[in-house]
Amino acid sequence: MNPFTTLRRHLTPAQINVYFSIVCFFSPPVLGSLVSIAFNAGGVWSAVLLATKRRRFNLDRPMLALTAAIYAYCAAMILASIVNGRLAADLRFFLPLVTLLLLPISYSSWSITEKITLARIAILASTTACFGALAIAVAQYHWFGMRAEGGAGNAIVFATVTCLAVMMCLAGALSGIEKRWKLLVTAAIAGAVAIVYSGSRMIWVAVPIAGIVVLLVNRRRFASASVARFAVIGVAVALVIAAIGSRVILDRTDFLVSDWDALNANGDHSTALGLRVAMWEIGSAAFRAMPIFGHGISASRELMKQGFQNQFGLNQGFSHFHNGFLTALVEAGLLGALALAAIFVLAAWNAARTLRLSADPVERFGATMVLVAVITYLTGGLTGILIGHDILDATLMVFLISGTYLASGRTIAPTGKSAPAVATGASRQS
């Protein structure tokens, strides 16, 4: 038999989706930008399939609501440039928006995958990613003397995507979808240690918040168990992780205290904390100057650089204001910030609705996936970037698409016809 014929028979649309999903869930902590390359390439290929009618749009209402919010945000960014007469200057900055615009296209192709299959891929690929993240983090911190950046090349980005992987392991262990719960718990601990090595303090805050949410979502599965026992286990695990990463925790705490003292006592804005405070002051003033439409992307960066020079005597410049919503307010005004907020509000609302109405473990797992993504991104985005980084954008789309589909989407056959309910493995229980 012709080997190309054999390969073609093996690489069915469903099988391609399996490999694609593995890459999307495994690569963010370990291989970094590969998730962006894979997601965008997959989205473009999905567009070709839709154009040639080998797929059809899956018009699930929750997905359409998310699409409307995302497209409104992208429109607000472009409108800000038009209003300020900077469309030509901002064109090159619009490329990251393509990742967001691919949501309905990628959703339509992803929803040919059986739900239980996709859920198990998310869990097991995240498990592998957590172990890989720890291996890289240990090497980077102990051998190279640097904050762990994983394959992302940025400590905050690495911590953010590893946090999501940790929560997938924890949710998988508690939901009962994957029976090897000991392996998943071990992987979650490994990922948590990697996050400690990253030194990303806001993600340190996000981990326990998201972890508590995962426990609350799955509380019915251990309703008869002792709450005190779980509390003791949780505290013990936290102490072990803190002991392993005690040097990192103490160093990062000392840096924060030192930066705070320098800022309050001497008005020193050259430290990490001082730079953030300076950016927030510059950004707030810029928003007040153009509150509705904002300044556009390139003008916002110029304003930041001028503000550092004029107000603080520093030769600094950044691509964002180290607060996701402040960045949106400066770049696209209230229109952009409200649209950005709507993305996360709609995602969380749909997830909460599924958790309220459904007892199906796969649907509840999908809703959990969305909630932990919302919590992690919003927490990290308070002092960092929310949207506008290739790895973060692609990973956010992966979690919003997969989570929304698992929570409340329809499975469709590759030809576009609805698949039988039994094929999804996740029909809603009454």
C-alpha positions as CSV (number, residue, x, y, z in Angstrom):
1,M,0.0,0.0,0.0
2,N,1.2,3.5,-0.8
3,P,2.6,5.0,2.4
4,F,1.0,8.4,1.6
5,T,-2.4,6.6,1.4
6,T,-1.8,4.9,4.7
7,L,-0.8,8.3,6.3
8,R,-3.9,9.9,4.8
9,R,-6.2,7.2,6.2
10,H,-4.6,7.6,9.7
11,L,-4.7,11.4,9.7
12,T,-8.5,11.7,9.8
13,P,-9.9,15.1,10.8
14,A,-10.6,13.8,14.3
15,Q,-7.0,12.5,14.7
16,I,-5.5,15.7,13.5
17,N,-7.5,17.5,16.1
18,V,-6.1,15.2,18.8
19,Y,-2.5,16.0,17.8
20,F,-3.3,19.7,17.5
21,S,-4.9,19.7,21.0
22,I,-2.0,18.0,22.5
23,V,0.4,20.6,21.2
24,C,-1.9,23.5,22.4
25,F,-2.1,22.2,25.9
26,F,1.4,20.9,26.3
27,S,3.5,23.6,24.7
28,P,2.8,26.9,26.5
29,P,5.0,26.2,29.6
30,V,7.6,24.1,27.9
31,L,7.8,25.2,24.3
32,G,6.5,28.7,24.6
33,S,5.6,30.4,21.3
34,L,4.9,27.0,19.6
35,V,1.4,27.3,21.0
36,S,1.0,30.6,19.1
37,I,2.3,29.2,15.9
38,A,0.1,26.1,16.2
39,F,-3.0,28.0,17.1
40,N,-2.7,30.6,14.4
41,A,-1.7,28.0,11.7
42,G,-4.6,25.8,12.8
43,G,-7.0,28.8,12.6
44,V,-5.9,29.6,9.1
45,W,-6.3,26.0,8.0
46,S,-9.7,25.9,9.6
47,A,-10.6,29.0,7.6
48,V,-9.6,27.2,4.4
49,L,-11.8,24.2,5.4
50,L,-14.7,26.4,6.1
51,A,-14.2,28.3,2.8
52,T,-14.1,25.0,0.9
53,K,-17.2,23.7,2.8
54,R,-15.4,20.8,4.4
55,R,-16.5,22.3,7.7
56,R,-19.3,24.5,8.7
57,F,-19.6,27.2,11.4
58,N,-20.7,25.8,14.8
59,L,-23.0,28.7,15.9
60,D,-23.3,27.9,19.6
61,R,-24.8,30.9,21.5
62,P,-22.1,31.1,24.2
63,M,-19.4,31.1,21.5
64,L,-21.2,33.8,19.6
65,A,-21.4,36.0,22.7
66,L,-17.7,35.6,23.3
67,T,-17.1,36.4,19.6
68,A,-19.1,39.5,19.8
69,A,-17.2,40.8,22.8
70,I,-13.8,39.9,21.2
71,Y,-14.7,41.5,17.9
72,A,-15.9,44.6,19.7
73,Y,-12.6,44.9,21.5
74,C,-10.7,44.6,18.2
75,A,-13.0,47.1,16.6
76,A,-12.4,49.6,19.4
77,M,-8.6,49.2,19.0
78,I,-8.9,50.0,15.3
79,L,-11.3,52.8,15.8
80,A,-8.9,54.5,18.3
81,S,-6.2,54.6,15.6
82,I,-8.7,56.0,13.0
83,V,-9.9,58.7,15.4
84,N,-6.3,59.7,16.2
85,G,-5.2,59.6,12.6
86,R,-2.6,56.9,13.4
87,L,-4.0,54.0,11.4
88,A,-0.9,53.6,9.2
89,A,1.4,53.8,12.3
90,D,-0.6,51.2,14.2
91,L,-1.1,48.7,11.4
92,R,1.9,46.6,12.4
93,F,0.5,46.4,16.0
94,F,-2.8,45.0,14.8
95,L,-1.3,41.6,13.9
96,P,-1.8,40.1,17.4
97,L,-5.5,40.8,17.0
98,V,-5.6,38.0,14.3
99,T,-5.3,35.4,17.1
100,L,-8.4,36.8,18.8
101,L,-10.4,37.0,15.6
102,L,-9.8,33.3,14.9
103,L,-12.0,32.3,17.8
104,P,-15.2,31.4,15.9
105,I,-13.2,29.7,13.1
106,S,-11.1,27.6,15.5
107,Y,-14.1,26.8,17.6
108,S,-15.9,25.3,14.6
109,S,-13.1,23.0,13.8
110,W,-12.4,22.1,17.4
111,S,-15.9,21.0,18.0
112,I,-15.6,17.9,15.8
113,T,-13.6,16.4,18.6
114,E,-15.5,14.2,21.1
115,K,-15.8,16.0,24.3
116,I,-14.5,13.3,26.6
117,T,-11.4,12.9,24.3
118,L,-10.7,16.7,24.4
119,A,-11.1,16.8,28.2
120,R,-8.6,13.9,28.7
121,I,-6.2,15.5,26.3
122,A,-6.3,18.8,28.3
123,I,-5.7,16.9,31.5
124,L,-2.9,14.6,30.3
125,A,-1.1,17.1,28.2
126,S,-1.2,19.6,31.1
127,T,0.2,16.8,33.4
128,T,3.2,16.4,31.1
129,A,3.6,20.1,30.8
130,C,3.8,20.5,34.6
131,F,6.6,18.0,34.8
132,G,8.4,19.6,31.9
133,A,8.0,23.1,33.5
134,L,9.5,21.9,36.7
135,A,12.5,20.4,34.9
136,I,13.2,23.6,33.0
137,A,12.6,25.8,36.1
138,V,15.0,23.8,38.2
139,A,17.7,24.0,35.5
140,Q,17.2,27.7,34.9
141,Y,17.2,28.7,38.6
142,H,19.9,26.4,40.0
143,W,22.2,26.1,37.0
144,F,21.8,29.5,35.3
145,G,20.9,31.6,38.4
146,M,17.8,33.2,36.8
147,R,14.1,33.4,37.4
148,A,12.5,30.5,35.7
149,E,11.1,31.5,32.3
150,G,10.4,28.0,30.9
151,G,10.0,27.9,27.2
152,A,8.1,31.2,27.2
153,G,11.2,33.4,27.7
154,N,9.4,35.5,30.3
155,A,8.9,34.6,33.9
156,I,5.4,36.1,34.2
157,V,4.1,34.5,31.0
158,F,5.7,31.1,32.1
159,A,4.0,31.3,35.5
160,T,0.6,32.2,34.0
161,V,0.5,29.3,31.6
162,T,1.9,26.9,34.1
163,C,-0.8,28.0,36.6
164,L,-3.4,26.9,34.0
165,A,-1.7,23.6,33.6
166,V,-1.7,23.0,37.3
167,M,-5.4,23.8,37.6
168,M,-6.1,21.3,34.7
169,C,-4.3,18.6,36.7
170,L,-6.2,19.5,39.9
171,A,-9.6,19.7,38.1
172,G,-8.9,16.4,36.3
173,A,-8.1,14.6,39.6
174,L,-11.2,15.9,41.4
175,S,-13.7,15.5,38.5
176,G,-13.1,11.8,38.1
177,I,-12.6,12.1,34.3
178,E,-9.0,10.7,34.7
179,K,-8.6,7.9,37.2
180,R,-4.9,8.3,37.8
181,W,-5.4,11.0,40.4
182,K,-2.1,10.4,42.2
183,L,-0.2,11.2,39.0
184,L,-2.3,14.3,38.5
185,V,-1.8,15.6,42.0
186,T,2.0,15.0,41.8
187,A,2.0,16.9,38.5
188,A,0.1,19.8,40.0
189,I,2.6,20.0,42.9
190,A,5.5,19.9,40.3
191,G,3.8,22.8,38.4
192,A,3.3,24.8,41.5
193,V,7.0,24.5,42.4
194,A,7.9,25.7,38.9
195,I,5.6,28.7,39.5
196,V,7.5,29.5,42.7
197,Y,10.8,29.3,40.9
198,S,9.4,31.9,38.4
199,G,9.2,34.5,41.1
200,S,6.0,35.9,39.7
201,R,4.2,37.1,42.8
202,M,0.8,37.9,41.3
203,I,0.6,34.3,40.0
204,W,1.5,33.1,43.5
205,V,-1.8,34.9,44.5
206,A,-3.7,33.4,41.5
207,V,-2.8,29.8,42.3
208,P,-4.6,29.5,45.7
209,I,-7.6,31.5,44.4
210,A,-8.0,29.3,41.4
211,G,-7.3,26.2,43.4
212,I,-10.1,27.0,45.9
213,V,-12.5,27.6,43.0
214,V,-11.6,24.2,41.6
215,L,-12.3,22.6,45.0
216,L,-15.6,24.4,45.3
217,V,-16.7,23.3,41.8
218,N,-16.0,19.7,42.7
219,R,-17.1,19.7,46.3
220,R,-20.0,17.3,45.6
221,R,-17.5,14.5,44.8
222,F,-16.1,14.6,48.3
223,A,-19.1,15.9,50.3
224,S,-18.8,13.0,52.7
225,A,-15.1,13.5,53.3
226,S,-13.8,15.5,56.2
227,V,-13.2,19.2,55.4
228,A,-10.6,19.3,58.1
229,R,-8.7,16.5,56.5
230,F,-8.6,18.3,53.1
231,A,-7.5,21.5,54.9
232,V,-4.7,19.7,56.6
233,I,-3.6,18.1,53.4
234,G,-3.7,21.4,51.6
235,V,-1.7,23.2,54.3
236,A,0.9,20.4,54.3
237,V,1.3,20.5,50.5
238,A,1.6,24.3,50.6
239,L,4.3,24.1,53.3
240,V,6.3,21.5,51.3
241,I,6.1,23.8,48.2
242,A,7.1,26.8,50.3
243,A,10.0,24.9,51.8
244,I,11.3,23.9,48.4
245,G,11.0,27.4,47.1
246,S,11.9,29.2,50.4
247,R,14.9,31.0,48.9
248,V,12.9,32.3,46.0
249,I,10.1,33.4,48.2
250,L,12.3,35.2,50.6
251,D,14.3,36.9,47.8
252,R,11.2,38.1,46.0
253,T,9.7,39.3,49.3
254,D,12.9,41.2,50.1
255,F,12.8,42.8,46.7
256,L,9.2,44.0,47.2
257,V,9.9,45.4,50.6
258,S,13.1,47.1,49.4
259,D,11.3,48.6,46.4
260,W,8.5,49.8,48.6
261,D,10.9,51.5,51.0
262,A,12.8,53.1,48.1
263,L,9.6,54.4,46.6
264,N,8.1,55.8,49.8
265,A,11.3,57.2,51.4
266,N,13.1,58.5,48.3
267,G,10.6,58.6,45.6
268,D,12.7,56.2,43.6
269,H,10.8,55.0,40.5
270,S,13.7,53.1,39.0
271,T,12.9,49.8,40.8
272,A,10.4,47.2,39.5
273,L,7.7,48.5,41.8
274,G,8.6,52.1,41.2
275,L,8.4,51.6,37.4
276,R,4.9,50.1,37.7
277,V,3.7,53.0,39.9
278,A,5.1,55.5,37.4
279,M,3.4,53.7,34.5
280,W,0.1,53.7,36.3
281,E,0.4,57.5,36.9
282,I,1.3,58.2,33.3
283,G,-1.5,55.9,32.1
284,S,-4.1,57.4,34.3
285,A,-3.3,60.9,33.1
286,A,-3.3,59.7,29.5
287,F,-6.7,58.1,29.9
288,R,-8.2,61.3,31.4
289,A,-6.9,63.2,28.3
290,M,-8.7,60.9,25.9
291,P,-11.3,58.9,27.9
292,I,-13.7,57.6,25.1
293,F,-11.6,56.5,22.2
294,G,-8.1,56.4,23.7
295,H,-4.8,57.3,21.9
296,G,-4.1,54.3,19.8
297,I,-1.4,51.8,20.3
298,S,1.7,53.6,19.0
299,A,0.7,56.9,20.5
300,S,0.3,55.2,23.9
301,R,3.8,53.9,23.8
302,E,5.1,57.3,22.9
303,L,3.2,58.9,25.7
304,M,4.7,56.4,28.2
305,K,8.2,57.1,27.0
306,Q,7.6,60.9,27.2
307,G,6.1,60.5,30.6
308,F,9.0,58.7,32.0
309,Q,11.4,61.4,30.7
310,N,9.3,64.4,31.7
311,Q,7.9,63.3,35.0
312,F,10.5,60.9,36.4
313,G,13.7,61.6,34.5
314,L,14.0,58.0,33.3
315,N,14.8,56.8,29.9
316,Q,12.3,53.9,29.9
317,G,9.7,52.5,27.5
318,F,7.3,49.5,27.6
319,S,4.8,48.0,25.3
320,H,2.0,48.1,27.9
321,F,1.2,49.8,31.2
322,H,1.5,46.7,33.4
323,N,-2.2,46.6,34.1
324,G,-4.4,45.0,31.4
325,F,-7.4,47.3,31.8
326,L,-5.3,50.5,32.1
327,T,-3.5,49.5,28.9
328,A,-6.9,49.1,27.2
329,L,-8.1,52.4,28.6
330,V,-5.1,54.3,27.2
331,E,-5.0,52.5,23.9
332,A,-8.8,52.3,23.1
333,G,-10.5,54.3,25.8
334,L,-13.7,53.2,27.6
335,L,-14.9,51.5,24.5
336,G,-11.9,49.2,24.5
337,A,-11.8,48.6,28.2
338,L,-15.5,47.7,28.4
339,A,-15.3,45.3,25.5
340,L,-12.2,43.7,27.1
341,A,-14.1,43.3,30.4
342,A,-17.1,41.9,28.5
343,I,-14.9,39.0,27.2
344,F,-14.1,37.8,30.7
345,V,-17.6,38.6,32.2
346,L,-19.4,36.6,29.4
347,A,-17.0,33.7,29.7
348,A,-17.4,33.5,33.5
349,W,-21.2,33.9,33.3
350,N,-21.5,31.0,30.8
351,A,-19.3,28.9,33.0
352,A,-21.3,29.7,36.1
353,R,-24.5,28.9,34.3
354,T,-23.2,25.5,33.3
355,L,-22.1,24.7,36.8
356,R,-25.5,25.7,38.1
357,L,-27.5,23.6,35.6
358,S,-25.3,20.6,34.7
359,A,-24.1,17.6,36.7
360,D,-22.2,16.2,33.7
361,P,-18.5,15.9,34.7
362,V,-17.1,16.8,31.3
363,E,-19.4,19.9,31.0
364,R,-18.4,20.9,34.6
365,F,-14.7,20.4,33.7
366,G,-15.1,22.7,30.7
367,A,-16.7,25.4,32.9
368,T,-13.9,25.0,35.4
369,M,-11.4,25.4,32.6
370,V,-13.0,28.8,31.7
371,L,-13.2,30.0,35.3
372,V,-9.5,29.2,36.1
373,A,-8.5,31.0,32.9
374,V,-10.5,34.1,33.9
375,I,-9.1,34.1,37.4
376,T,-5.5,33.6,36.3
377,Y,-5.5,36.2,33.6
378,L,-7.3,38.8,35.6
379,T,-5.1,38.3,38.6
380,G,-1.9,38.4,36.6
381,G,-3.2,41.3,34.5
382,L,-3.5,43.6,37.5
383,T,0.3,44.2,37.4
384,G,1.2,42.7,34.0
385,I,-0.2,42.1,30.6
386,L,-3.7,40.8,29.9
387,I,-3.9,40.7,26.1
388,G,-1.2,41.5,23.6
389,H,1.4,38.8,24.1
390,D,1.5,36.0,21.5
391,I,1.7,33.1,24.0
392,L,-0.9,34.6,26.4
393,D,-3.3,35.4,23.6
394,A,-3.1,31.9,22.0
395,T,-3.4,30.2,25.4
396,L,-6.4,32.3,26.3
397,M,-8.1,31.4,23.1
398,V,-7.3,27.7,23.6
399,F,-8.9,27.7,27.1
400,L,-11.9,29.9,26.1
401,I,-12.6,27.8,23.0
402,S,-12.1,24.4,24.6
403,G,-13.8,25.3,27.9
404,T,-16.8,26.9,26.2
405,Y,-17.2,23.9,23.9
406,L,-16.9,21.4,26.6
407,A,-19.3,23.3,28.9
408,S,-22.1,24.1,26.5
409,G,-21.2,23.4,22.9
410,R,-22.5,21.0,20.3
411,T,-20.3,18.3,18.8
412,I,-20.5,18.3,15.0
413,A,-19.2,15.8,12.4
414,P,-16.4,16.9,10.0
415,T,-19.0,17.2,7.3
416,G,-21.0,19.7,9.3
417,K,-23.8,17.4,10.4
418,S,-24.6,17.1,14.1
419,A,-22.9,14.1,15.7
420,P,-25.0,11.6,17.6
421,A,-25.3,12.5,21.3
422,V,-23.6,9.3,22.3
423,A,-20.5,10.3,20.4
424,T,-19.8,13.4,22.4
425,G,-19.4,11.5,25.6
426,A,-20.7,14.6,27.4
427,S,-24.4,15.1,26.9
428,R,-26.2,17.1,29.5
429,Q,-27.8,15.1,32.3
430,S,-31.2,16.0,33.4
